Amino acid sequence: MNSVPVIAIDGPTASGKGSVAHLVAQTLGWSVLDSGALYRLTALAALRSGVAAEDAPALAQAAAGLDVRFQNERIYLEGEDVTDAIRQEQVGNLASRIAGYPDLRQALLARQRAFRVAPGLVADGRDMGTVVFPDAPLKVFLVAAAEARAQRRHKQLIDKGISANIDDLLQDLRARDARDMQRATAPLKPAQDARELDSSYLTLDQTVQAVLDMWRSISAC
């Protein structure tokens, strides 16, 4: 078993996993892995190079060859800052569509596990606790009502100057949830030993504190 501890935070899209993971990692002085960004980067690269969403082998090849750099919460693809570009709905929807391809997931698995370095890692995604880091001492399944998630996503987009329709966002979220939960490979579901945390009515700070409390209760044992 790897001695470097991992806090795995899984959950549906727009549940706040990324923000929570970054703040928990910052508090603990650990590394952070936004696994969803790797799928979004693959989707962005596919869109830019004209790779079809149905071409699973080409997508796996694109994922394996990604020239990616994570630095100070910014994400670079081939030297270009694409932090905002990968958050576009078009990219997110394609990422959700292609994330079920076994070859693509396998191509990204070693990349994700390489983020596990001392003193620890906070990893967020859909299958961090079930597939990527099954030995993580703390697995959190972060949930929130679809309506609450749609409102959060709407606010994020508006704050960035991107126009958005909340009804369309809610419809997209529900469709993405269904795809993520029903796919054959690494479906979205809590690990058997995961702790579920509902953030529907929690602030970001309260959610972060809840995860930190869980970790401290484990590490004190």
trRosetta pair geometry for C-beta under 8 A, 3 or more apart (Angstrom, degrees):
i j d omega theta_ij theta_ji phi_ij phi_ji
1 135 5.3 -167 -141 -175 102 155
2 6 8.0 45 90 -20 124 112
2 116 6.2 21 157 145 157 143
2 135 6.7 137 36 81 87 135
4 116 5.2 139 88 167 135 90
4 117 6.4 -116 -139 -175 160 9
4 118 5.3 -120 -109 -74 109 61
4 119 7.5 172 -142 174 87 23
4 120 6.1 174 180 -103 79 45
4 121 6.6 53 142 -4 114 99
5 119 7.9 -3 38 150 96 66
5 120 4.5 -18 70 -121 89 109
5 121 7.5 -174 99 32 52 65
5 136 7.6 81 -175 -150 61 66
5 137 5.6 -42 -142 21 97 122
5 138 7.9 38 178 13 107 95
5 219 7.9 4 -119 -91 167 110
6 116 6.2 -44 -75 -119 116 107
6 120 6.9 -179 -80 -168 35 80
6 121 4.9 -14 -113 70 80 96
6 122 7.6 151 -162 -95 59 27
6 123 5.9 -8 -167 7 110 113
6 128 7.8 -151 157 168 125 108
6 133 4.5 -88 109 180 162 153
6 135 7.7 90 36 87 120 69
6 136 3.9 -83 88 -116 104 97
6 137 7.1 137 55 19 61 71
6 138 7.7 -155 102 49 53 72
7 21 7.9 178 97 -128 106 79
7 24 6.4 -96 87 137 153 142
7 30 7.8 111 18 81 107 165
7 120 7.4 46 -6 161 89 118
7 121 7.5 -161 31 99 64 52
7 122 4.7 -13 64 -114 105 76
7 123 7.3 166 82 25 52 65
7 136 6.7 128 -111 -176 14 121
7 137 7.9 -43 -84 67 58 78
7 138 4.7 -13 -120 78 77 113
7 139 8.0 177 -164 -84 49 30
7 140 6.9 16 176 0 92 109
7 211 6.9 90 177 176 141 113
7 215 6.0 -41 -92 -89 131 123
8 123 5.3 -19 -112 69 65 99
8 124 7.8 145 -168 -92 49 36
8 125 8.0 -54 -163 39 88 88
8 128 3.7 -179 -153 120 104 110
8 129 3.9 155 109 -66 144 81
8 132 7.6 158 -120 71 125 100
8 133 5.2 -172 -72 72 124 118
8 136 4.2 134 -15 60 110 172
8 138 7.1 177 28 97 67 58
8 139 4.6 -10 66 -116 110 74
8 140 6.9 177 91 28 56 65
8 191 7.5 56 92 -7 140 138
8 194 7.9 -83 90 -109 108 102
9 17 5.1 163 125 -148 112 93
9 20 6.2 -165 -168 96 163 118
9 21 5.3 -150 42 -77 140 100
9 24 7.7 139 -41 27 141 151
9 122 6.8 17 -4 -180 114 90
9 123 7.0 175 27 88 72 46
9 124 4.4 -25 76 -103 101 84
9 125 7.9 111 82 18 62 49
9 128 6.8 21 47 53 37 150
9 140 4.8 -10 -111 68 72 107
9 142 5.7 21 -174 -14 96 122
9 211 7.1 -15 -91 -122 122 142
10 17 7.3 -3 -144 -115 13 141
10 124 7.3 168 -81 -156 35 56
10 125 6.1 -28 -108 80 76 56
10 126 5.8 76 -150 -152 99 19
10 127 6.7 79 -116 -63 132 16
10 128 5.3 -164 -64 34 94 93
10 129 5.4 -102 -13 13 127 105
10 130 7.3 38 -65 -5 166 96
10 139 7.2 0 9 -173 107 91
10 140 7.3 167 29 88 62 55
10 141 5.4 -24 75 -112 92 67
10 142 7.1 170 83 21 35 78
10 188 7.2 175 170 -149 112 79
10 190 6.9 166 80 -108 124 55
10 191 7.5 118 21 -15 143 90
10 194 7.1 -60 43 -126 114 149
11 15 4.0 -87 130 64 129 158
11 16 8.0 -13 87 51 146 65
11 17 5.3 177 49 -64 109 116
11 124 8.0 -36 30 -161 91 95
11 126 7.8 -106 52 -107 23 53
11 140 7.9 -32 -38 121 112 80
11 141 5.8 132 -78 -174 83 55
11 142 3.7 -75 -39 68 154 74
11 143 5.7 -155 -141 -71 113 48
11 144 7.8 60 172 3 135 81
11 188 7.8 51 -174 -166 15 115
12 15 5.2 107 64 -40 69 119
12 143 6.7 55 14 -124 103 68
12 144 7.8 -129 60 43 107 73
12 149 7.1 -49 102 -98 112 166
12 173 7.5 76 152 -175 120 93
12 176 7.6 122 -169 106 94 98
12 177 5.1 2 -139 -108 131 96
12 180 6.7 153 -123 69 75 151
12 188 6.4 82 -87 169 67 153
13 92 7.2 103 -147 -178 140 123
13 96 7.3 -40 -56 -85 142 126
13 149 7.2 106 101 173 64 139
13 173 6.0 -149 81 -134 111 78
13 176 5.1 -7 12 115 145 140
13 177 7.0 -123 25 -66 95 71
13 180 7.3 171 -23 -29 96 151
14 144 7.7 -98 115 65 76 124
14 149 3.9 110 108 -176 111 102
14 150 7.2 79 121 -68 158 33
14 152 5.8 153 179 79 101 112
14 153 4.5 -45 -123 -57 139 112
14 173 6.1 -60 33 -116 135 121
15 142 4.8 144 134 117 127 99
15 143 6.1 -70 -135 -128 136 21
15 144 4.9 161 -135 15 76 103
15 149 6.0 -36 -80 -103 50 121
15 199 6.6 114 177 44 81 122
16 19 5.3 -57 -167 47 76 110
16 20 5.4 75 134 -24 92 107
16 142 6.5 -113 68 155 87 139
16 144 6.8 73 3 -19 108 143
16 152 6.8 -70 -67 175 93 165
16 199 5.6 -89 41 101 141 158
16 204 6.6 -155 -160 -110 132 83
16 207 6.3 39 118 105 143 170
17 20 5.9 -68 -148 42 25 109
17 21 5.9 24 160 -22 67 112
17 36 7.8 109 82 -9 131 133
17 124 3.9 149 157 -168 110 130
17 125 7.3 -178 147 -32 154 19
17 142 5.5 164 -84 57 81 141
18 21 5.8 -56 -144 35 26 110
18 22 6.4 24 160 -17 63 106
18 34 5.5 36 -123 -121 100 114
18 36 7.2 -83 -69 43 112 126
18 124 5.7 -164 -82 85 47 154
19 22 6.0 -56 -149 35 28 110
19 23 6.5 17 158 -10 64 110
19 204 5.7 -62 132 -140 132 125
20 23 6.2 -66 -149 42 28 103
20 24 6.1 26 157 -18 67 111
20 124 7.3 125 70 -90 91 140
20 142 6.6 169 38 -102 160 161
20 199 7.8 -118 -65 -84 139 158
20 204 7.0 -148 -78 -157 73 79
20 207 5.3 -77 -103 122 121 116
20 208 5.5 -166 -140 -83 73 72
20 211 6.2 113 175 -13 114 150
21 24 5.9 -56 -142 38 28 109
21 25 6.1 26 159 -17 64 110
21 32 5.4 123 142 -150 100 112
21 33 7.8 -83 169 59 143 49
21 34 7.0 156 83 -84 144 73
21 122 4.7 169 -160 134 81 114
21 123 7.1 -44 -143 141 135 4
21 124 4.0 -110 -47 -32 149 124
22 25 5.9 -59 -147 39 26 110
22 26 6.2 29 154 -23 63 109
22 32 5.6 41 -100 -135 55 170
22 73 6.4 50 -137 -104 139 111
22 122 7.8 -163 -64 89 20 133
23 26 5.4 -48 -142 34 33 116
23 27 6.4 36 156 -21 64 104
23 204 7.2 114 -4 158 159 105
23 208 4.6 -52 104 -114 128 141
24 27 5.8 -55 -151 34 30 111
24 28 6.3 10 157 -3 65 112
24 30 7.8 -21 122 47 77 120
24 122 5.0 145 92 -116 111 158
24 208 5.7 -161 -64 -148 77 85
24 211 5.2 -54 -95 103 136 134
24 212 6.2 -166 -127 -65 89 84
24 215 7.7 127 -165 -16 118 147
25 28 6.1 -67 -143 48 28 99
25 29 7.8 -115 168 59 57 7
25 30 4.6 -103 -144 74 76 87
25 31 6.5 -64 -156 107 129 16
25 32 4.0 -113 -15 -67 171 102
25 121 7.7 -9 -113 -160 114 36
25 122 4.1 -129 -66 27 96 127
26 29 7.7 27 -176 -71 26 36
27 208 7.2 131 -18 170 142 118
27 212 6.2 -43 104 -96 154 132
28 119 7.7 -142 148 95 96 115
28 120 6.2 -53 137 70 133 132
28 122 7.3 129 42 -41 133 118
28 212 7.8 -171 -55 -117 100 95
28 215 7.5 -55 -82 126 136 161
29 119 6.5 30 103 47 99 130
30 119 6.1 -103 -99 78 77 83
30 120 3.9 -56 -116 82 126 87
30 121 5.8 -166 168 -84 116 19
30 122 5.6 110 94 -15 129 89
31 115 5.9 -166 130 175 134 87
31 116 7.9 -171 67 -112 133 21
31 117 5.8 66 -11 54 149 93
31 120 7.3 -171 28 95 75 43
31 121 4.9 -25 72 -107 97 76
31 122 7.5 -173 91 26 48 66
32 115 8.0 -51 105 176 21 132
32 121 7.2 152 -96 -160 23 67
32 122 5.1 -19 -111 67 76 93
32 123 7.5 162 -164 -84 49 40
32 124 7.7 0 -172 3 93 98
33 112 6.2 94 -177 -154 145 77
33 115 4.2 114 -78 108 120 165
33 121 6.1 22 -9 -177 108 115
33 122 7.4 -173 26 92 70 47
33 123 4.1 -3 59 -116 114 82
33 124 7.1 178 89 26 67 58
33 125 7.7 -33 117 -33 99 113
33 128 7.8 147 87 -114 119 124
34 37 4.1 58 107 -8 109 117
34 38 7.8 160 102 -15 68 76
34 70 7.6 158 30 -120 101 137
34 75 7.8 -85 64 -75 134 131
34 124 6.1 -9 -117 60 54 101
34 125 7.7 134 -174 -69 37 83
35 38 5.7 -44 -167 22 50 113
35 39 7.3 41 143 -10 70 99
35 108 7.7 109 -162 148 91 127
35 112 5.5 26 -113 -120 107 124
35 123 6.3 47 -33 -176 111 95
35 124 6.6 -156 17 87 88 48
35 125 3.4 -13 57 -78 127 133
35 126 7.6 -121 92 17 125 69
35 128 6.4 -177 -5 -73 146 99
35 132 6.9 -137 -100 -36 152 168
36 39 5.7 -56 -158 39 45 108
36 40 6.1 43 146 -18 74 107
36 95 7.1 78 -173 150 80 145
36 124 7.2 -40 -2 111 103 90
36 125 5.6 174 -42 -118 76 73
36 126 7.4 96 -79 -21 93 91
37 40 5.4 -56 -143 42 35 112
37 41 6.0 42 154 -25 68 104
37 70 7.6 96 101 -94 154 114
37 75 5.6 -143 -171 -108 136 155
37 86 6.2 69 -144 126 73 155
38 41 5.6 -47 -144 33 29 114
38 42 6.6 33 152 -19 60 102
38 63 7.3 66 163 -150 96 98
38 66 7.3 174 -150 48 79 168
38 68 7.3 -19 -112 -97 76 175
38 108 5.2 127 139 -148 138 131
38 111 6.5 145 -131 105 147 134
38 112 6.9 -104 -1 -73 162 93
39 42 5.6 -49 -150 34 34 113
39 43 6.4 36 149 -19 64 104
39 95 4.3 103 131 -164 98 105
39 98 7.1 172 -166 82 97 96
39 99 5.0 12 -145 -94 146 102
39 104 7.9 77 -119 150 86 122
39 108 7.3 -32 -68 -72 72 172
40 43 5.4 -52 -148 37 35 114
40 44 6.2 37 152 -21 67 103
40 86 3.9 93 138 -177 123 109
40 87 7.5 21 -167 -68 154 39
40 91 5.4 61 -159 147 89 112
40 92 6.4 -14 -109 -90 108 57
40 95 4.6 -33 -85 -77 55 151
41 44 5.6 -50 -144 35 32 111
41 45 6.3 33 155 -18 64 105
41 66 5.7 71 129 -145 125 142
41 68 5.9 26 -174 -97 166 126
41 75 7.1 -125 -77 162 117 130
41 77 5.7 174 -148 -89 104 124
41 82 7.1 111 -113 91 83 139
41 86 6.0 -27 -70 -107 58 139
42 45 5.8 -54 -147 38 29 111
42 46 6.3 31 152 -21 64 107
42 59 6.3 71 168 -172 118 87
42 62 5.7 119 -149 108 82 107
42 63 4.5 -4 -105 -88 129 87
42 66 6.6 -80 -80 -69 71 130
42 95 7.1 114 63 -115 90 84
42 98 6.9 -133 112 102 120 140
42 104 6.8 112 169 -160 164 117
42 108 7.6 -82 -44 -69 138 128
43 46 5.6 -55 -148 35 30 113
43 47 6.4 31 154 -20 65 104
43 86 7.6 115 65 -142 102 85
43 91 5.0 130 107 -164 122 71
43 92 7.7 152 83 -68 164 14
43 94 4.0 139 -154 98 120 109
43 95 4.1 -91 -27 -66 144 74
43 98 6.3 171 -86 32 90 131
44 47 5.7 -53 -148 35 31 111
44 48 6.3 25 155 -15 65 109
44 77 6.7 -157 95 -24 132 173
44 82 6.2 122 149 176 168 144
44 85 6.1 84 -130 128 140 108
44 86 5.3 -77 -42 -97 137 81
44 91 5.2 7 -72 -130 83 125
45 48 5.9 -59 -146 40 29 109
45 49 6.1 5 163 0 66 115
45 51 7.6 17 117 19 76 128
45 62 5.1 168 109 179 128 121
45 66 6.5 -131 -37 -106 156 90
45 77 6.7 -147 -70 -170 96 139
46 49 6.3 -70 -138 49 24 94
46 50 7.9 -108 173 64 54 13
46 51 4.0 -85 -145 63 82 110
46 52 7.9 -87 -179 47 112 11
46 53 7.2 100 144 -86 143 56
46 58 7.8 111 -120 118 100 101
46 59 5.9 -1 -89 -111 134 87
46 62 5.9 137 -71 90 81 173
46 94 6.9 -157 74 155 126 138
46 98 7.4 134 -1 -48 166 166
47 50 7.9 32 180 -67 23 30
47 90 7.2 87 -110 133 154 112
47 91 6.8 -91 -8 -99 148 78
47 94 6.6 162 -57 27 109 172
49 62 7.2 -172 45 -111 145 130
51 55 5.6 -119 -178 65 86 130
51 58 4.8 -165 -145 126 118 125
51 59 6.1 150 143 -76 137 69
51 62 6.1 -109 -11 -42 168 146
52 55 4.4 97 63 -12 90 106
52 58 7.5 76 42 57 72 139
53 59 7.9 44 -146 -70 35 137
53 94 6.0 -123 -105 -145 116 94
53 97 5.6 -3 -170 114 128 137
53 98 6.1 -127 -156 -66 78 103
55 58 4.1 3 135 32 119 118
55 59 6.1 140 94 -23 73 89
56 59 5.6 -59 -144 37 31 112
56 60 6.3 32 159 -20 67 105
56 98 7.8 169 -109 -149 68 90
56 101 4.5 -179 -135 -143 105 134
56 103 5.7 104 157 43 103 122
56 104 6.7 -110 -159 -31 79 103
57 60 5.8 -54 -149 35 32 111
57 61 6.4 33 152 -19 64 106
57 103 6.5 -13 -100 104 50 164
58 61 5.5 -53 -149 36 34 114
58 62 6.4 38 150 -22 65 103
59 62 5.5 -50 -148 34 33 113
59 63 6.4 36 151 -21 64 104
59 98 5.5 -138 -167 -163 157 135
59 101 6.2 87 84 57 134 164
59 103 7.8 115 78 89 88 104
59 104 5.2 -25 118 -88 106 122
60 63 5.6 -51 -149 34 32 114
60 64 6.4 32 153 -19 64 106
60 101 6.8 -127 -60 127 96 127
60 103 3.8 -50 -81 130 151 104
60 104 4.7 -120 -87 -78 74 56
60 106 7.3 10 -142 60 121 91
60 107 4.6 158 -164 -30 79 141
61 64 5.8 -54 -147 35 31 111
61 65 6.3 7 160 -1 64 114
61 107 7.7 -125 -64 -115 19 155
62 65 6.3 -74 -146 49 26 97
62 66 6.9 57 153 -63 63 81
63 66 6.1 -20 -157 -25 33 112
63 104 5.3 116 -11 -151 155 76
63 107 4.3 107 94 104 117 133
63 108 5.3 -71 171 -57 127 94
64 107 4.3 -93 -62 -160 87 117
66 77 7.0 -64 -166 -133 94 92
66 111 8.0 35 53 -118 118 162
67 77 6.6 101 78 -167 75 53
67 78 4.7 76 75 -81 125 62
67 79 7.5 -16 126 -19 123 69
68 75 7.2 -24 -160 -170 95 89
68 76 6.9 142 -159 81 46 62
68 77 6.0 -15 -100 -101 69 65
69 75 7.6 157 82 -158 51 45
69 76 4.2 -9 58 58 97 113
69 79 7.9 41 18 -88 128 40
70 74 7.6 158 -158 80 47 47
70 75 5.8 -15 -106 -106 69 72
70 76 7.7 -159 -71 22 26 78
71 74 5.4 -25 75 62 76 93
71 76 6.7 11 18 -6 109 116
73 83 7.5 59 138 -129 67 140
74 81 5.6 -40 -178 -136 119 104
74 83 5.0 -81 -143 -55 63 134
75 81 7.3 106 72 -154 47 57
75 82 5.8 -64 100 69 94 77
75 83 4.8 132 32 -87 85 69
75 86 6.6 -37 85 17 143 141
76 79 5.9 -7 175 -136 119 13
76 80 6.3 149 -156 67 75 31
76 81 5.7 -41 -96 -88 77 47
76 82 6.8 116 -131 13 26 83
77 80 5.7 -31 67 61 71 89
77 82 4.6 -1 13 5 111 141
81 84 8.0 40 135 14 92 85
82 85 4.2 -64 -160 49 79 119
82 86 5.4 76 137 -28 99 97
83 86 7.0 -67 -159 30 17 101
83 87 7.4 8 148 -14 54 112
84 87 5.7 -64 -159 33 40 113
84 88 7.7 62 148 -43 66 83
84 160 6.7 164 -139 -162 117 139
85 88 6.2 -28 -171 -10 42 112
85 91 7.0 99 146 -39 66 157
86 91 5.3 -137 -151 135 45 154
86 92 8.0 100 161 -62 61 72
87 91 7.2 41 38 64 9 126
87 92 7.0 18 -161 -50 35 113
87 156 7.8 -110 173 142 136 125
87 160 7.8 121 97 -13 138 175
88 91 4.7 86 65 8 87 105
88 92 6.9 -161 92 -6 42 89
88 162 7.7 -160 -113 -136 73 152
89 92 5.5 -57 -143 41 34 112
89 93 6.0 35 160 -21 69 106
89 164 7.8 138 -42 -116 134 105
89 169 7.8 -112 -106 -106 133 78
89 172 6.6 -34 -158 -165 117 169
90 93 6.1 -55 -147 35 25 109
90 94 6.6 20 156 -13 60 107
91 94 6.0 -59 -150 39 30 107
91 95 6.2 34 152 -23 66 108
92 95 5.5 -52 -145 34 31 114
92 96 6.5 32 155 -19 64 104
92 176 7.5 -23 145 -105 100 150
93 96 5.8 -52 -152 34 31 112
93 97 6.6 33 150 -21 63 105
93 172 6.6 -79 -87 -156 109 115
93 176 7.1 -112 -114 -83 63 111
94 97 5.5 -53 -150 34 37 114
94 98 6.2 15 160 -5 70 110
95 98 6.4 -67 -142 46 26 96
95 99 6.0 43 158 -48 64 106
96 99 5.8 -42 -140 9 26 120
96 176 4.6 -81 -133 -137 163 97
96 179 5.4 92 158 86 106 142
96 180 6.5 -70 -149 -59 99 92
97 100 7.8 -73 167 17 31 100
97 179 7.0 -63 -93 -167 47 156
98 101 5.6 -27 -176 -2 68 118
98 104 6.1 89 155 -33 95 179
99 104 7.2 -126 -130 103 29 132
99 105 7.2 72 -178 -75 59 97
99 126 7.3 76 159 30 145 151
99 180 7.4 1 82 -107 137 80
99 183 7.3 -130 95 -36 85 175
100 105 7.9 -24 -163 -39 16 122
100 179 7.3 -116 -36 170 128 92
100 183 3.6 -134 -111 -152 123 137
100 184 6.7 87 -174 38 113 70
100 185 5.4 132 -167 47 65 98
100 186 7.9 -167 -125 56 57 82
101 104 4.0 66 82 11 109 115
101 105 6.7 173 86 -13 57 84
101 185 7.4 -42 103 45 8 148
102 105 5.8 -59 -147 38 31 109
102 106 6.2 30 157 -20 67 108
102 185 4.8 -166 -81 -96 78 156
103 106 5.7 -54 -146 37 31 112
103 107 6.4 36 153 -25 64 104
104 107 5.7 -52 -150 30 31 114
104 108 6.7 14 156 -7 63 108
105 108 6.1 -67 -152 43 31 101
105 109 6.4 51 149 -51 66 97
105 131 7.9 -23 172 143 126 157
105 185 5.9 -165 9 141 153 131
105 186 6.0 165 -147 15 157 139
106 109 5.5 -34 -147 -1 35 121
107 111 7.8 15 138 -4 59 118
108 111 5.2 -63 -159 43 54 118
108 112 5.9 55 147 -27 82 104
109 112 5.9 -59 -153 33 29 109
109 113 6.5 20 156 -13 65 109
109 131 7.7 -91 -119 143 109 109
109 132 6.6 -160 -142 -112 75 82
110 113 5.8 -57 -145 40 33 108
110 114 6.4 43 154 -32 65 104
111 114 5.8 -53 -156 23 29 116
111 115 7.9 37 148 -27 56 94
112 115 6.2 -47 -173 12 41 113
112 123 7.3 80 -178 -146 102 134
112 125 7.9 -14 -138 -35 140 160
112 132 5.1 -60 119 -145 139 134
113 116 5.8 -32 -175 4 55 117
113 132 6.4 -159 -68 -171 80 86
113 133 7.5 156 -109 -74 78 81
115 121 5.7 114 125 -134 91 139
115 123 6.9 127 91 -93 133 107
116 121 5.0 -91 -113 -7 57 150
116 133 7.1 147 -82 -100 131 119
117 121 6.9 94 35 -62 52 108
121 133 7.8 -162 87 -88 124 157
123 128 4.4 169 113 -141 111 136
123 132 6.8 -128 146 101 153 135
123 133 6.1 126 45 1 149 140
123 136 7.6 -122 40 -94 116 145
124 128 6.6 -86 -134 -29 13 151
125 128 4.6 126 45 -41 102 98
125 132 7.1 52 56 9 147 145
126 180 5.8 -126 -136 -162 141 119
126 186 7.0 102 107 141 106 103
126 188 4.6 -74 -162 -95 105 89
127 130 4.8 -75 -155 59 75 102
127 131 4.1 10 154 23 118 115
127 132 6.0 113 109 -12 82 93
127 186 4.1 -24 -84 -175 160 115
127 188 7.4 -108 -60 -96 76 49
128 131 7.7 -48 -89 53 7 72
128 132 5.1 -45 -130 52 46 119
128 133 5.5 -4 175 31 74 102
128 136 7.1 29 143 -23 92 155
128 139 7.6 175 99 -131 91 91
129 132 8.0 4 -17 49 18 80
129 133 6.6 -36 -99 76 36 82
129 134 6.9 81 171 -111 44 45
129 136 5.8 -90 -114 45 74 130
129 139 3.5 86 -125 -139 139 125
129 140 7.9 175 -52 34 140 36
129 141 7.5 -89 31 -67 149 83
129 190 7.3 -7 79 -164 139 54
129 191 3.8 -108 132 -21 114 132
129 193 8.0 -142 177 68 123 78
129 194 5.4 91 127 -83 165 111
130 134 6.6 9 -179 -96 18 88
130 186 6.7 150 94 -145 119 80
130 189 6.7 71 -69 71 154 81
130 190 7.9 155 -58 157 111 19
130 191 4.9 -165 -75 -84 70 85
131 134 6.8 10 -110 -54 7 97
131 186 4.9 -31 -34 -116 154 116
133 136 4.2 63 129 -47 112 106
134 191 7.2 163 -133 -128 69 135
136 139 5.4 111 86 -67 117 84
137 218 5.8 143 146 158 111 143
138 195 7.5 -35 -164 16 80 118
138 211 7.9 115 148 -167 137 81
138 214 5.9 125 -150 127 129 109
138 215 5.4 -68 -39 -96 168 75
138 218 5.6 -152 -72 8 107 163
139 190 7.5 128 135 -168 116 80
139 191 4.7 -27 147 44 163 132
139 193 6.1 97 38 93 125 79
139 194 4.0 -82 115 -103 108 76
139 195 6.9 141 85 13 62 69
140 194 6.6 131 -122 -165 7 92
140 195 5.6 -32 -110 67 62 88
140 196 7.9 122 -167 -111 59 18
140 197 5.6 -9 -168 4 106 122
140 211 5.7 -37 -68 -117 164 100
140 214 6.7 129 -82 72 112 164
141 190 3.7 -45 -67 -104 157 106
141 191 7.5 -170 -56 22 111 68
141 194 4.4 70 -26 146 105 138
141 195 7.0 -178 21 81 78 34
141 196 4.8 -33 72 -102 105 66
141 197 7.0 156 75 20 50 70
142 197 5.3 -23 -107 70 64 100
142 199 6.0 8 -168 -9 96 122
142 207 7.4 61 -137 -167 121 124
143 196 6.3 -4 6 -165 117 99
143 197 7.2 159 25 79 70 46
143 198 5.2 -31 77 -104 93 68
143 199 7.2 162 78 18 39 77
143 200 7.8 -18 117 -40 74 92
144 148 4.7 -104 163 86 109 124
144 149 5.1 134 92 -57 113 92
144 152 7.8 30 115 -2 157 140
144 198 6.5 129 -91 -164 50 64
144 199 4.9 -49 -75 68 109 81
144 200 4.5 150 -148 -76 75 64
145 148 4.5 88 62 6 88 104
145 149 7.0 -161 91 -6 44 86
145 200 4.6 55 2 -116 94 128
146 149 5.6 -58 -147 39 33 111
146 150 6.2 36 154 -23 67 105
146 170 6.1 89 147 -152 105 85
146 173 5.4 153 -154 111 94 128
146 174 5.7 32 -145 -73 150 87
146 177 7.1 -79 -98 -24 113 152
147 150 5.7 -52 -147 33 30 112
147 151 6.5 31 154 -19 63 104
147 170 6.7 10 -103 -118 54 123
148 151 5.8 -54 -152 35 32 112
148 152 6.5 32 151 -19 64 105
148 199 7.9 -175 127 102 143 72
148 200 4.6 171 -8 -142 165 75
148 201 7.8 -102 -109 -57 150 51
149 152 5.6 -53 -149 36 34 112
149 153 6.3 32 154 -17 67 106
149 173 5.7 146 103 -150 121 153
150 153 5.8 -55 -145 39 31 109
150 154 6.1 36 153 -24 65 107
150 166 5.6 96 150 -168 111 82
150 169 4.6 135 -149 109 90 107
150 170 4.0 -7 -97 -79 156 77
150 173 5.6 -122 -75 -1 88 148
151 154 5.6 -52 -146 34 30 115
151 155 6.4 30 155 -19 63 105
151 166 6.8 23 -92 -140 55 124
152 155 5.8 -55 -150 35 30 110
152 156 6.4 34 151 -22 64 105
153 156 5.6 -51 -149 33 33 115
153 157 6.4 29 155 -16 66 106
153 164 7.5 -141 127 170 85 159
153 169 5.3 179 92 -172 125 135
153 173 7.2 -176 5 -70 153 122
154 157 6.1 -60 -151 38 28 107
154 158 6.2 24 155 -16 66 110
154 164 5.3 -164 -131 102 68 129
154 166 4.7 -6 -86 -96 148 89
154 169 5.6 -154 -67 24 87 165
155 158 5.8 -57 -142 40 30 109
155 159 6.0 33 158 -23 65 109
156 159 5.9 -59 -150 35 24 112
156 160 6.6 12 155 -9 61 110
157 160 5.9 -65 -152 42 31 105
157 162 4.2 -83 -173 78 86 108
157 163 7.5 -32 143 89 114 9
157 164 4.1 70 96 -26 148 141
157 169 7.9 -152 5 -89 144 138
158 161 7.6 51 -178 -68 32 17
158 162 7.1 -96 -72 62 25 62
158 163 7.8 47 -101 -114 68 32
158 164 6.4 -103 -53 32 77 108
164 168 7.4 -140 -175 66 70 111
164 169 5.9 39 172 -53 114 123
165 168 4.1 67 80 12 106 112
165 169 6.7 179 88 -14 53 85
166 169 5.4 -52 -146 36 35 115
166 170 6.3 39 155 -23 66 102
167 170 5.8 -50 -149 33 31 112
167 171 6.5 32 152 -18 63 105
168 171 5.7 -55 -151 37 33 112
168 172 6.3 33 152 -19 66 107
169 172 5.6 -55 -147 37 31 111
169 173 6.2 35 153 -23 66 105
170 173 5.7 -51 -147 33 30 113
170 174 6.5 27 156 -16 63 105
171 174 6.0 -57 -150 37 29 108
171 175 6.4 27 153 -17 64 108
172 175 5.7 -58 -148 38 31 110
172 176 6.1 28 155 -19 67 109
173 176 5.8 -58 -146 38 28 109
173 177 6.2 34 153 -24 64 105
174 177 5.6 -47 -146 32 32 115
174 178 6.6 33 154 -20 62 103
175 178 5.8 -54 -153 34 31 112
175 179 6.6 31 150 -17 65 104
176 179 5.7 -52 -148 36 35 111
176 180 6.1 32 155 -19 67 108
177 180 5.9 -60 -146 39 27 109
177 181 6.1 14 161 -11 66 113
177 188 7.5 -98 -153 68 58 151
178 181 6.2 -63 -142 42 25 103
178 182 5.8 1 168 -2 64 121
179 182 6.4 -74 -136 47 20 96
179 183 6.2 35 166 -47 63 101
180 183 6.5 -39 -145 2 22 112
180 187 6.8 117 152 -161 53 64
180 188 3.9 31 142 -12 105 130
181 187 5.6 55 -165 180 31 109
181 188 4.9 -64 -80 60 60 97
181 189 6.8 96 -136 -62 78 82
182 187 6.6 141 15 -127 4 126
183 186 7.3 -9 97 70 115 58
183 187 5.2 171 61 -94 71 79
184 187 7.4 -9 -108 -51 2 101
190 194 4.0 -133 -175 60 99 141
190 196 6.2 -55 -94 -76 156 92
191 194 4.2 118 52 -38 79 102
195 214 6.0 -170 67 -137 159 143
197 207 6.9 117 146 -146 130 85
197 210 5.7 140 -142 122 133 137
197 211 7.1 -62 -42 -71 172 80
197 214 8.0 -96 -66 -39 130 145
198 201 7.8 25 126 23 97 80
198 202 7.7 136 109 -6 57 114
199 202 4.5 -82 -147 49 66 112
199 206 7.9 153 -137 90 86 96
199 207 4.5 18 -118 -98 122 129
202 206 4.1 -134 -168 91 97 120
202 207 4.7 122 117 -59 131 84
202 210 7.1 -36 -152 -14 160 137
203 206 4.6 96 50 6 77 102
203 207 7.1 -141 92 -6 41 86
204 207 5.8 -58 -151 36 31 111
204 208 6.3 32 153 -19 66 106
205 208 5.7 -53 -147 37 31 112
205 209 6.2 32 154 -20 65 107
206 209 5.6 -54 -147 37 31 113
206 210 6.4 37 152 -25 64 103
207 210 5.6 -50 -151 30 32 114
207 211 6.8 29 152 -15 63 102
208 211 5.9 -58 -155 36 33 108
208 212 6.3 30 151 -16 67 108
209 212 5.6 -55 -145 40 33 112
209 213 6.2 38 154 -23 66 104
210 213 5.7 -52 -148 33 29 113
210 214 6.6 34 151 -21 62 102
211 214 5.6 -51 -153 32 34 113
211 215 6.5 31 151 -18 66 105
212 215 5.7 -54 -148 37 34 110
212 216 6.2 31 155 -17 67 106
213 216 5.8 -54 -143 39 30 108
213 217 6.3 33 156 -22 64 106
214 217 5.9 -58 -152 33 28 111
214 218 6.6 23 152 -15 63 107
215 218 5.8 -60 -153 38 33 109
215 219 6.0 19 158 -10 70 112
216 219 5.9 -57 -133 45 32 103
216 220 5.9 37 162 -28 65 109
217 220 6.1 -53 -144 30 24 113
217 221 7.4 36 151 -34 54 98
218 221 6.0 -50 -167 11 35 114
